[in-house]
Amino acid sequence: MRFHKKRLFLIAAVCVVTAAVLLRLGLSGGLTVGSVAVHVDIEPGTSYQTLAYDKDVLLVSGEGVCAYNASGQEVWRIQTANTSPFVDTEGKYLLIGEMSGKSFGVYSGNKELRACKPENNLISAKLNKNGYTVLLCEEAGYKGKAVVQNLKGNEVFKWYSGEGYVTDAALSDDNRYLAVAQLMTNKEKVYSRMIFFDIEKNEQIAMEEREDCIIAEVRFSGSGWTAVSDSELLGFTKTGKIKYEVGFQGRTVSDFNIDNPNNMVFAFINNQNNTVLEMYDKNGKLRGSYAASGELKNLTVKGEVVLCSQLRNLMYLDPSGRLRKTESISHDMKNVQLFGDRKHVLVMGGTTANILKIR
């Protein structure tokens, strides 16, 4: 999912200029902005992820991570040898690791703050706003291990999972609390377990089990935790008490974004391939919804702005579910990403990309 990584931003009215900065990703790997060429080491057919970071957008591929500004200029790049990189961002911090690998780095921009080589293969890794990391690793004789490191790379907490497979984890912004999601199995059923720890006291403080579901993502959101499974959205206090539960009533989640706790967006798709978007606030209350005939893709959310695509149409919605603008794009859309400034959006196709400005 994600990866990663987120502030509340109010926009009273959103409109899009029909033409903005045109970027072209040529077969030679060159990215052009108007008549200015910016070289990008991306081969034809290479898949890449995009993430917002600071005011820029990151392009992530097996070649590394490149940051581009809203003018289409390359700001910096980090070369990696990772064939399957994963990236997480939080505030000014950036984490780059390799899926199932044994190394990762923490950066501020393209400046490496520290490099780490865990003893075992990484399952995933996440940052908090202070640059602390929570690592989920494989561990012989166990079904996983969670390790918390501070910004200097010193280990401050470790926990071994003997019963369930660890699926995700997150660390609170004050560095004190940790939430870990597990997938539990026995002969009769599959269920998920959430475990909450007080790192300062080095103890488990709460546990919650949910039947017939798999928790896919856990996030800390200011005053508590948000967890998403294939069947429900859950809110917890910092110490692990349930605040709200939102069931999906058997509907299939095709995509979701919980970066903004007051504008959490879920896309539900039915057997006819029609999609419903639902937006929830920090208390699990429905803010609005939007129903579309056909599949909606490329969901991206920043503050109060919700973007998605349908065929060659880029759609802008607000949290009430009102469609503010539809923009026709001249090419297929493989990826859509709002810039960190929340004023520009990158729309990427196979060989072409557009930057549109939001006013």
C-alpha positions in Angstrom: 0.0 0.0 0.0 1.8 2.4 0.3 3.7 3.2 1.3 3.8 5.6 2.5 3.5 8.8 3.8 0.0 14.3 5.5 -1.4 17.4 6.9 -4.9 18.9 7.0 -5.4 21.4 4.2 -8.7 23.3 3.5 -9.6 24.4 0.0 -12.8 26.3 -0.4 -13.0 25.9 -4.1 -10.8 23.8 -6.4 -10.5 24.3 -10.1 -7.9 23.1 -12.6 -6.4 25.0 -15.5 -6.7 22.9 -18.5 -3.1 23.2 -19.6 -0.1 23.5 -17.4 3.4 22.1 -17.6 3.9 19.3 -20.1 6.5 16.6 -19.3 7.4 13.9 -21.8 9.2 10.7 -20.7 11.0 9.7 -23.8 12.0 6.2 -24.8 15.6 7.2 -24.2 14.8 7.8 -20.5 14.9 11.7 -20.9 12.3 13.8 -19.1 11.6 17.1 -20.9 9.8 20.2 -19.6 9.0 22.4 -22.5 12.4 22.7 -24.2 14.4 21.9 -21.1 15.6 18.3 -20.9 16.0 16.6 -17.5 17.5 13.2 -17.7 15.9 10.4 -15.7 17.3 6.9 -15.5 14.0 5.1 -16.2 13.9 2.5 -19.0 10.8 2.0 -21.1 8.4 -0.5 -19.4 9.9 0.2 -15.9 7.3 0.4 -13.2 7.6 3.1 -10.6 5.9 4.4 -7.5 5.2 8.1 -6.7 5.1 9.7 -3.3 4.7 13.3 -2.1 7.7 14.5 -0.1 8.1 18.0 1.2 6.9 20.2 -1.8 8.1 17.7 -4.4 7.2 14.3 -5.8 9.4 11.2 -5.6 9.7 8.8 -8.5 10.8 5.4 -7.1 12.1 2.5 -9.3 14.7 -0.2 -9.2 17.2 2.4 -10.2 16.7 4.6 -7.2 14.7 7.6 -6.0 14.4 10.9 -7.8 12.8 14.1 -6.5 11.1 16.5 -8.9 9.6 19.9 -8.3 6.4 21.3 -9.7 8.3 22.8 -12.6 9.5 19.3 -13.7 13.1 19.9 -12.6 15.1 17.2 -10.9 15.9 18.4 -7.4 18.1 15.4 -6.4 18.4 11.7 -6.8 19.5 8.7 -4.7 21.0 5.8 -6.5 20.2 2.4 -5.0 21.0 -1.2 -5.9 17.6 -2.3 -4.7 15.6 -4.2 -7.3 12.4 -4.0 -5.1 12.7 -0.8 -3.1 10.2 0.3 -0.5 10.0 3.9 0.6 8.4 5.7 3.5 8.2 9.4 4.2 7.2 11.3 7.3 7.8 15.0 7.6 11.4 15.8 6.6 12.5 12.2 6.8 12.7 9.6 4.1 13.4 5.8 4.5 14.6 3.6 1.6 14.9 -0.1 2.0 14.7 -3.3 0.0 11.7 -5.7 0.3 13.0 -8.9 1.9 16.4 -7.3 2.0 18.8 -6.7 4.9 19.5 -3.0 4.6 17.9 0.4 4.6 18.8 4.1 5.0 17.2 7.1 6.6 17.6 10.4 4.8 16.6 14.1 4.9 16.3 14.9 1.3 19.2 13.2 -0.4 21.4 13.5 2.7 21.9 10.1 4.4 21.5 10.4 8.1 22.2 6.7 8.9 22.4 3.3 7.3 21.3 0.1 9.0 21.8 -3.6 8.3 19.4 -5.7 10.4 20.4 -9.2 11.2 17.3 -10.6 9.4 15.4 -9.9 6.3 13.0 -6.9 6.5 9.3 -7.4 6.1 8.7 -3.6 6.2 9.8 -0.5 7.9 8.1 2.8 8.9 9.1 6.2 10.2 7.6 8.5 12.7 7.9 12.3 12.5 11.0 12.3 14.7 12.9 9.9 12.4 12.5 6.9 14.6 11.9 3.6 12.8 9.9 0.5 13.5 11.2 -2.5 11.7 9.3 -5.7 11.0 11.8 -8.5 10.4 11.9 -12.2 9.9 13.2 -14.1 12.9 14.2 -17.8 13.2 11.9 -19.7 15.6 9.3 -16.9 15.5 6.7 -15.5 13.1 8.3 -12.1 13.1 10.0 -9.4 15.2 9.3 -5.7 15.7 12.3 -3.5 16.5 12.2 0.3 17.3 15.3 2.4 16.6 15.9 6.0 17.4 17.3 8.5 14.9 20.8 7.5 15.7 20.0 3.9 15.0 20.1 2.8 18.6 17.7 0.0 19.5 15.1 1.1 22.1 12.6 -1.7 21.9 12.3 -5.2 20.6 9.5 -7.7 20.6 9.2 -11.2 19.2 6.0 -12.6 17.7 5.6 -16.2 18.7 1.9 -16.7 17.7 1.0 -14.6 14.8 2.6 -13.3 11.6 3.3 -9.5 11.9 1.5 -7.6 9.1 2.1 -4.0 10.0 3.2 -1.7 12.8 3.4 2.0 13.6 5.1 4.2 16.3 3.5 7.2 18.0 4.8 10.7 17.4 6.1 11.0 21.0 8.2 7.8 20.4 6.5 6.1 23.4 3.8 3.9 22.1 3.9 1.1 19.5 1.0 -0.7 17.7 1.6 -4.0 16.0 -0.9 -5.9 13.8 -0.7 -9.7 13.6 -2.4 -12.3 11.4 -3.5 -15.3 13.5 -4.4 -18.7 12.2 -5.7 -21.9 13.7 -7.4 -25.0 12.4 -10.8 -23.3 12.5 -10.4 -19.6 11.6 -8.2 -16.7 10.5 -8.3 -13.5 12.6 -6.3 -10.4 13.3 -4.8 -9.2 16.6 -3.7 -5.7 17.5 -1.1 -5.4 20.3 -0.2 -2.1 21.9 3.1 -1.4 23.8 4.4 1.2 26.2 8.0 1.4 25.1 9.2 3.4 28.1 7.8 0.8 30.4 8.8 -2.0 28.1 5.4 -3.7 28.5 2.2 -4.6 26.6 -0.7 -2.4 27.6 -3.6 -3.6 25.5 -4.7 -6.2 22.9 -7.7 -6.4 20.6 -8.7 -9.4 18.4 -10.9 -9.1 15.3 -12.4 -12.1 13.6 -12.4 -13.0 9.9 -10.2 -10.2 8.8 -6.7 -9.2 7.8 -5.4 -5.9 9.0 -3.5 -4.3 6.1 -2.3 -1.0 7.5 -1.8 0.7 10.9 -1.1 4.4 11.3 -0.7 6.8 14.1 -2.8 10.0 13.6 -2.1 12.6 16.2 -4.0 11.3 19.2 -4.5 7.6 18.4 -4.3 4.8 15.9 -6.1 4.0 12.7 -6.2 0.4 11.4 -7.7 -0.9 8.2 -8.6 -4.5 7.4 -10.4 -6.0 4.5 -13.7 -5.7 6.4 -13.5 -2.6 8.7 -12.0 0.6 9.7 -10.9 0.8 13.4 -9.9 3.8 15.6 -8.0 3.3 18.8 -6.8 5.7 21.5 -3.0 6.0 22.1 -3.2 3.3 24.8 -5.2 0.8 22.7 -8.9 1.4 23.6 -11.3 1.3 20.7 -12.7 4.7 19.7 -14.9 3.7 16.7 -15.6 0.8 14.4 -16.8 1.2 10.8 -17.8 -2.1 9.1 -17.7 -2.4 5.3 -20.8 -4.6 5.1 -19.1 -7.2 3.0 -18.1 -4.7 0.3 -14.8 -5.1 -1.5 -12.2 -2.4 -0.9 -10.3 -1.6 -4.1 -8.2 1.2 -2.6 -8.0 3.4 0.4 -6.0 6.4 1.8 -5.8 7.2 5.5 -2.9 9.7 5.4 -5.2 12.5 6.7 -7.2 11.2 9.7 -9.9 13.7 9.1 -10.3 12.8 5.4 -9.9 9.0 5.2 -11.1 7.8 1.8 -12.2 4.3 0.8 -13.0 3.0 -2.7 -15.5 0.1 -2.8 -16.1 -1.8 -6.0 -19.0 -4.1 -6.8 -19.5 -7.1 -9.1 -20.6 -4.7 -11.9 -17.3 -2.9 -11.6 -18.9 0.3 -10.2 -17.2 2.3 -7.5 -18.3 4.2 -4.4 -16.0 6.5 -2.6 -16.6 7.2 1.1 -14.9 9.8 3.2 -14.6 9.5 7.0 -13.5 11.9 9.7 -11.2 11.4 12.7 -14.1 9.9 14.7 -15.2 7.4 12.1 -18.1 9.5 10.9 -19.1 9.5 7.3 -18.4 13.0 5.7 -19.6 12.2 2.2 -19.7 9.7 -0.6 -19.5 9.6 -4.4 -20.9 6.9 -6.7 -19.4 6.3 -10.1 -20.5 4.1 -12.9 -17.3 2.1 -13.6 -14.0 1.7 -11.9 -12.1 4.6 -10.2 -8.3 4.3 -10.0 -5.3 6.2 -8.8 -6.8 7.4 -5.5 -4.6 10.1 -4.0 -5.5 12.4 -1.1 -3.9 15.5 0.4 -5.6 17.5 3.1 -9.2 18.1 1.8 -8.4 17.3 -1.8 -9.4 13.9 -3.2 -8.2 12.9 -6.7 -8.9 9.8 -8.7 -9.0 8.8 -12.3 -11.5 7.0 -14.6 -10.3 6.0 -18.0 -8.7 9.3 -19.3 -10.6 11.6 -16.9 -8.9 13.1 -13.8 -11.5 13.8 -11.1 -11.3 16.3 -8.2 -13.6 15.8 -5.3 -14.0 17.3 -1.8 -14.7 15.4 1.4 -18.5 15.9 1.1 -18.3 13.8 -2.1 -19.0 16.7 -4.4 -17.3 16.4 -7.8 -15.5 19.8 -8.2 -13.9 19.2 -11.6 -13.2 16.6 -14.3 -10.1 17.1 -16.4 -9.6 15.2 -19.7 -6.1 13.8 -20.1 -4.7 12.9 -23.5 -3.2 9.6 -22.4 -3.8 6.7 -20.2 -3.0 7.2 -16.5 -0.8 4.8 -14.7 -0.1 6.9 -11.7 -1.5 10.1 -10.2 0.3 12.0 -7.3 -0.4 15.3 -5.7 2.8 17.3 -4.9 3.6 18.2 -1.4 2.6 21.8 -2.0 -0.9 20.6 -2.7 -1.0 23.0 -5.7 0.2 20.7 -8.4 -0.6 17.1 -9.5 1.6 14.7 -11.5 -0.3 12.5 -14.0 1.9 9.8 -15.4 1.3 7.5 -18.4 3.5 5.0 -20.1 5.7 7.5 -21.9 4.1 10.9 -21.0 3.4 12.8 -17.9 1.5 16.1 -17.2 1.8 18.5 -14.3 -1.5 20.3 -13.7 -1.8 23.2 -11.4 -4.7 23.4 -8.9 -6.1 26.9 -8.1 
